Amino acid sequence: MDNPLIGSTRLLSIAEVFFRRGVKVLVVDEIHYQRNFEQDLKTIYDFFDIQIIFSGSSAIALSQADLSRRVLVYTVPILSFA
């Protein structure tokens, strides 16, 4: 969501287009860049038959999101290529 080409497009709109095309899984990186991503995730979960896998590098933004009963959270340790 940090790409300037799609950063201004709501996640809900993106998910709706993908859902109508029959996509079952949508993967979103850097979700915390999207304003009010929590509301969009809740709506997608409640109204579309599509699974969202998302990541973000801002642990604070993600930990403050109210996504109760809708999200399984996995903490991934810092990756290193060294």
Buried (B, 14 or more C-beta within 10 A) or exposed (E): BEEEEBEEEBBBEBBBEBBEEEEEEBEBEBBBBBEEBBBBBBBBBEEBEBEBEBEBEEEEBBEEBEBEEEBEEEEEEEEEEE
